[in-house]
Structure formats: structure tokens, C-alpha cells
Amino acid sequence: MNVPIPFLDLSLADQELKTALERKFSEMLSKGIFSGGEEVELFAKNFGNFLGTEALVSPCSNGTDALEIALRALEIGNGDEVIVPALTWVSTAEAVKLVGAKPVFIDTDPSGLMDLNLLDKVSPNTKAVIPVHLYGKMVEMKHLIDWARPKGIKVIEDNAQGFGAIQDGKSAGCWGDVGCFSFYPTKNLGALGEAGALSTSDKDLSIKINMLINHGQPVRDQHEIVGRNARIDSIQAGFLNIKLEYFKKWQEKRKYLAAIYLDHLSETGDLILPYSILDSDHNAHLFVIQTAFRSELKHHLQQKGIQTSIHYPTILPKMVPYHSNDRFPNAEKLASSILSLPLNPFMTKNEVLKVIYEVKLFYGKTS
Ligand SMILES: Cc1ncc(COP(=O)(O)O)c(C=O)c1O
């Protein structure tokens, strides 16, 4: 009988963590502070320390709101254009639309990252570019910043998937004018609900971001700009403070398991394996393979109880709200050939070996 291997089962977190989270919940219940307060402040500080730069961190409601607030803080809106990769989670373009600007899509490279050779889609209306550190792999940030700065184009990093990755000694999310993070439960650092954050090294921008998150108030009852309620739940900040302590250990486990996949799956059938997943500028968020036999392989694994996922099956310019007639050959090819194998810190080595065995079996190899 096949023992099922889920793509990610968050209930498998170890008992020590569960106990610490329960303790935190009960502590917060006793204190009775559920909005703002010391857990939120502590999380901003802890998270900033983790980023290891002069990052000024503003915790917020979720990653999508973080992107929207970053755009608003940089005064991007009606009539402006923002460059966005064709293959990403919908939020990247959704946030651009929400502020009234126009997402201008560019193709990805063959690995799924925004193709920096195609940045010439720039127009006089281009106000920002949103690189996405897709699957946890960072875009070449120095290259992008060197291109954007002289043109006055703002860089907003969509780092929903890349927390923990470091390029040339600098953390993902700390390269651009603003970095946006998601703590959606399935992320490498996930809350027990919805949460996100923004980071910037610009003090004035940080003040504005904090105001936008909290009804445009620098202090209570003083509304200086039109803002939102995009505050983080205090309880999520409390949970994140606990989970941040486990993050390094989980990252090591991810890399360890990713190395096993790489070792065993190299030169298997037509598989293309994730590029540089063991490097420091990849946080091993997802293990994404490419194959022309995606649906057959997915089906085979499913039959064996192994759950896989697709990130993502449709490129944004093919969706009704974001429609574009342009062609995006790399992104289109990826959307039809990518398959994410299970990779998370709650998996065992044997489970990874079982996935490998079944993938090899699919390609007619048993050793
Ligand atoms: C690339 C990317 N951008 C933005 C988001 C939005 O984050 P959230 O789900 O917290 O709104 C996500 C997360 O799902 C994401 O993967």
C-alpha cells in the first residue's frame, strides 16, 4: 500500500513548535491585546534583524496588500506603467491594477525569472519594475538596480517566495526601494493565517508605509493621508516571532532534501531540474521540475499517493483581467511543463527517496 505523501501538510509541525505556539496563544489571550502591541513591534525588530541590513520593517496584513502599499507609497497610480513578469502569482499584477496603474508584462528566462534582457519594454510612463524571486530564486538584483536607478524607475521586490535568500551578502527584499513579503501559511516562514510585511531602508518611505497601513495616521486620530487598514493581526505577529526561531533549521532541511532530489534525478528522462537551488540566493521554497510529460508524470505520482502542484498553469497575460496579445514564449512553455515536487521541512528523507523512485519508475528506470 502506498503511504500518501502530501505536497505540504502543515499539521505535521513538530510537537515542540505546537506547544510553543499554544503557549503564545494562551499568553496573548491573557493579555487581551489583539491589534498592534508589543508582539507586532517585536516582530518588526526580529524580522529586520534577520534581514541583516538597515531594513525598516512594517508588518502588514498579507503579501498582496504589501505590494499595493509599496506602489501607493511610491505614488504610482493612474497612467503609470509597471513592468511585471508574465509568470508569477496573480498578486504581482493585481496590486498594480488596484492602484490604477498598468502592468506591462515581460517574458521570463527559461528558469522562470523575469528576463532582464527584455527590459526595453520601458516607456516614458514606466514608473516601476516588480522583480519576483519566483520559487525562492533571486533575480540578478545588481543588474536590475543598475538599469533602473539612472532612469528613475522604482524597484519593488516581490519577495513573497524568497525570504531567506541572500545575493552578494544582501538579503532578498533589501535590494529594491521596497521589499514585499508574504507569510501565507505555505511560505518558508508562514503564519497561522494571513500576514505580510514591507521593508525599506528609506526612513521617510517607511513612515509613509506605516501610515498607509494604518488609515493614514502617524498617531491616533490624526489622518494625514488616505490609508487603509492593512495591519497585521497581533496574534500572527506573536506566532511569527516563535516560528522565526525555527526558520534556519527549516532552511537547512529544505536544502538537504533538495540536494537529495538533485543527486538522484539528474539525467532522468527529459527532466530539467531547478537551477541553482542549493545556492544562497535561492531559499528552496519550491522544487520545480520541467518535463514535456507533465500531465502523465503528475498522474503517475498521484496514482502512487504523491501530491504535486503547478506554479503556475496559466501566465497572467492570458487571464481576462490582465489580457495581452503579446507572446511570452518562455513563460508559456514553463506554464505547460512545470511541476512542483513536494519539498518542505516536515518531509523525511525516505519520503523524498520514494518520490524519486516513482519519478524514475515513470521514466522506466528503477535504480
Ligand atoms: C509571488 C507572490 N506574490 C505575492 C503573493 C501574495 O501574498 P499573500 O498571499 O500573502 O497575499 C504571493 C503569495 O501567495 C506570491 O507567491
The ligand as an SDF file (V2000), in Angstrom:
LIG
                    3D

 16 16  0  0  0  0  0  0  0  0999 V2000
    4.9110   35.7720   -5.8940 C   0  0  0  0  0  0  0  0  0  0  0  0
    3.8350   36.1360   -4.9140 C   0  0  0  0  0  0  0  0  0  0  0  0
    3.4510   37.4150   -4.8070 N   0  0  0  0  0  0  0  0  0  0  0  0
    2.5200   37.7990   -3.9220 C   0  0  0  0  0  0  0  0  0  0  0  0
    1.8980   36.9050   -3.0950 C   0  0  0  0  0  0  0  0  0  0  0  0
    0.8020   37.3790   -2.2170 C   0  0  0  0  0  0  0  0  0  0  0  0
    0.9190   37.0770   -0.8870 O   0  0  0  0  0  0  0  0  0  0  0  0
   -0.3870   36.8730    0.0180 P   0  0  0  0  0  0  0  0  0  0  0  0
   -0.9620   35.5510   -0.3250 O   0  0  0  0  0  0  0  0  0  0  0  0
    0.1640   36.9280    1.4010 O   0  0  0  0  0  0  0  0  0  0  0  0
   -1.3050   37.9870   -0.2700 O   0  0  0  0  0  0  0  0  0  0  0  0
    2.2780   35.5590   -3.1520 C   0  0  0  0  0  0  0  0  0  0  0  0
    1.7100   34.5650   -2.2260 C   0  0  0  0  0  0  0  0  0  0  0  0
    0.8630   33.8180   -2.3980 O   0  0  0  0  0  0  0  0  0  0  0  0
    3.2610   35.1550   -4.0910 C   0  0  0  0  0  0  0  0  0  0  0  0
    3.6480   33.8780   -4.1950 O   0  0  0  0  0  0  0  0  0  0  0  0
  1  2  1  0
  2  3  1  0
  2 15  2  0
  3  4  2  0
  4  5  1  0
  5  6  1  0
  5 12  2  0
  6  7  1  0
  7  8  1  0
  8  9  2  0
  8 10  1  0
  8 11  1  0
 12 13  1  0
 12 15  1  0
 13 14  2  0
 15 16  1  0
M  END
$$$$
